[in-house]
Amino acid sequence: MRVLLVEDHQELAETVADVLRSEGMAVDVTLDGRTALYRAAVNRYDVIVLDRDLPGVHGDEVCRSLVAEGSRSRVLMLTAAGSVEDRVDGLELGADDYLPKPFAFTELIARIRAVSRRSGPPLPAILACGDLRLDPARRTATRAGRRLTLSPKEFSVLEYLMAAGGRIVPAEELLERVWDEAADPFTATVKVTIGRLRAKLGEPPVIETVREGGYRASGS
């Protein structure tokens, strides 16, 4: 899942971004509405976590613009104002969900995942490929009943490949959807992560390399 976090308080933004990254999300951070609109135009985000009370271009205007431009990103709006009227206003602007500050990180994570699920076709609660089972909600993976110890990035790559349902996923797509904008597109980041995953998944192989194509989860 790729997330754009728009929050003008830098310390809070960095803290929230670190928490989301620890959950395997690829997170880009911006501190103002104008930059948020630019990034949303050039990158494809599953969810935009948008502070409503932004300086310059207000969060309301950012949300209006995203809706008017037909953005497919889901918007989770944050604000210090938590009255019913404020929540209604935010939803009427086109936001998909609304979370008042202060909030618990666990609730923020759950809401991000919930709105993200609305942007694509429904997936089973447990992804399966042969004897490999992956639970996106609990962030657990097992093979033949054995619990696998995966890093957040390894889990996200495996989840993306399994959710693709046998489709060949180019390395460029993995880099775009699983890593944030700080990732260097000219490095072997994807290849290295796939190599670590294969070592942890064991035999028989689950991740297939398709020459000049990309990667595919097979064995179902």
C-alpha positions in Angstrom: 0.0 0.0 0.0 1.3 3.4 -0.9 0.3 6.4 1.2 0.7 10.1 1.0 0.7 11.8 4.4 -0.1 15.5 4.3 0.5 17.1 7.7 2.1 20.5 8.4 3.4 19.6 11.8 6.7 18.0 10.8 7.4 16.2 14.1 4.0 14.6 14.0 4.3 13.8 10.3 7.6 12.0 10.8 6.2 10.0 13.8 3.1 8.9 11.9 5.2 8.0 8.9 7.5 5.9 10.9 4.5 4.0 12.4 2.9 3.4 9.1 6.2 2.2 7.6 6.6 -0.2 10.4 3.3 -1.7 9.2 4.7 -2.3 5.8 3.2 0.8 4.1 5.2 2.9 1.6 4.8 6.5 2.8 5.6 9.8 1.2 5.3 12.9 3.4 4.5 16.5 2.5 3.9 19.5 4.7 1.6 21.6 2.6 -1.4 21.3 0.3 0.2 22.6 -2.9 2.9 20.0 -2.8 0.3 17.4 -2.0 -1.7 18.1 -5.1 1.5 17.9 -7.2 2.5 14.6 -5.8 -1.0 13.2 -6.1 -0.9 14.2 -9.8 2.4 12.4 -10.5 2.2 9.3 -8.2 -0.6 6.8 -7.7 -1.5 6.5 -4.0 -3.9 4.1 -2.5 -4.7 6.4 0.4 -4.0 10.1 1.1 -4.0 10.9 4.8 -4.9 14.6 4.7 -4.8 17.1 7.6 -7.7 19.5 7.1 -6.1 22.5 8.7 -3.2 23.1 6.3 -1.7 26.6 5.8 -1.7 28.0 2.2 -3.9 25.6 0.3 -6.4 24.4 2.9 -7.1 20.7 3.2 -10.7 21.3 2.1 -9.4 22.7 -1.2 -7.0 19.8 -1.6 -9.9 17.4 -1.2 -12.1 19.3 -3.6 -9.4 19.3 -6.2 -8.7 15.6 -5.9 -12.4 14.8 -6.3 -12.8 17.2 -9.3 -9.7 15.7 -11.0 -11.1 12.2 -10.6 -8.4 11.0 -8.4 -8.7 7.3 -7.5 -6.9 7.7 -4.2 -9.0 7.3 -1.1 -8.9 10.3 1.3 -8.7 10.0 5.1 -9.1 13.4 6.6 -7.6 14.4 9.9 -8.5 17.5 12.0 -8.3 18.8 15.5 -12.0 19.6 15.3 -14.1 16.6 16.1 -17.7 17.8 16.1 -20.4 16.0 14.1 -20.7 19.0 11.9 -17.0 18.9 11.1 -17.1 15.2 10.2 -20.1 15.8 8.0 -18.4 18.7 6.2 -15.3 16.6 5.6 -17.3 13.7 4.1 -19.4 16.1 2.0 -16.1 17.4 0.5 -15.5 13.9 -0.9 -13.3 12.4 1.9 -13.8 8.7 2.4 -13.3 8.8 6.1 -12.7 11.3 8.9 -10.6 10.9 12.0 -10.4 13.6 14.7 -7.1 14.4 16.5 -5.7 13.1 18.8 -6.0 9.6 17.5 -4.6 6.2 18.4 -2.2 4.9 15.9 -3.9 1.5 15.9 -7.2 3.2 14.8 -5.4 5.2 12.1 -3.8 2.1 10.7 -7.1 0.2 10.7 -8.9 3.1 9.0 -6.2 3.4 6.3 -6.5 -0.3 5.5 -10.3 -0.1 5.5 -10.5 2.8 3.0 -7.8 1.2 0.9 -9.9 -1.9 0.4 -12.6 0.2 -1.2 -10.2 1.2 -4.1 -9.8 -2.3 -5.6 -11.7 -5.6 -6.1 -12.5 -7.4 -2.9 -9.8 -9.9 -1.8 -10.2 -13.0 0.4 -9.4 -12.4 4.1 -6.6 -15.0 3.7 -4.4 -15.0 0.6 -3.3 -18.5 -0.4 -0.7 -19.9 -2.9 -0.2 -23.6 -2.5 0.7 -24.3 1.1 1.5 -20.6 1.7 -1.1 -18.6 3.7 -0.9 -14.9 4.2 -3.2 -12.8 6.5 -3.0 -9.1 5.6 -5.0 -8.0 8.6 -2.9 -9.7 11.2 0.3 -9.3 9.1 1.2 -13.0 9.5 2.4 -15.6 6.9 2.7 -19.3 7.3 3.9 -22.1 5.0 2.8 -25.7 5.6 1.7 -24.4 9.1 5.2 -22.9 9.9 5.2 -19.3 10.9 7.4 -17.1 8.6 9.4 -14.2 10.0 9.3 -11.5 7.4 10.3 -7.9 7.5 7.6 -5.3 6.8 8.9 -4.8 3.2 9.2 -8.5 2.5 5.6 -9.0 3.7 4.4 -6.2 1.5 6.1 -7.5 -1.6 4.7 -11.0 -0.9 1.2 -9.6 -0.3 1.3 -7.6 -3.5 2.4 -10.6 -5.6 -0.2 -12.9 -4.0 -3.0 -10.3 -4.4 -2.1 -10.1 -8.1 -3.7 -13.5 -8.5 -1.1 -15.0 -10.8 -0.6 -11.8 -12.9 3.0 -11.1 -13.8 4.1 -8.0 -11.9 7.0 -5.9 -13.4 9.8 -4.9 -11.0 9.0 -1.3 -11.8 5.4 -1.8 -10.6 6.6 -3.3 -7.3 9.0 -0.4 -6.8 6.2 2.1 -7.4 3.6 0.4 -5.2 5.6 -1.0 -2.3 8.4 1.5 -1.9 8.1 5.3 -1.4 9.6 8.1 -3.5 12.9 7.9 -1.7 13.7 4.6 -3.4 16.3 4.7 -6.1 14.8 3.2 -9.3 18.3 2.3 -10.5 19.2 0.1 -7.6 18.7 -3.7 -7.2 16.3 -3.1 -4.3 13.5 -5.2 -5.7 15.8 -8.0 -6.8 17.5 -8.1 -3.4 14.1 -8.2 -1.5 12.8 -11.0 -3.7 16.0 -13.0 -3.1 15.5 -12.7 0.7 11.9 -13.7 0.4 12.7 -16.8 -1.7 15.3 -17.9 1.0 12.7 -17.5 3.7 9.8 -19.2 1.8 11.9 -22.3 1.0 11.1 -25.0 -1.5 9.4 -25.6 -3.7 9.7 -22.0 -5.1 6.7 -19.7 -4.7 7.9 -16.6 -6.6 8.6 -17.1 -10.2 10.8 -14.8 -12.3 9.4 -14.3 -15.8 12.1 -13.2 -18.2 11.7 -9.7 -19.4 8.4 -9.6 -17.6 8.7 -9.5 -13.8 7.6 -11.7 -11.0 4.6 -13.9 -10.3 3.4 -15.9 -7.3 2.8 -19.4 -8.4 1.9 -22.8 -6.8 -1.8 -22.3 -6.2 
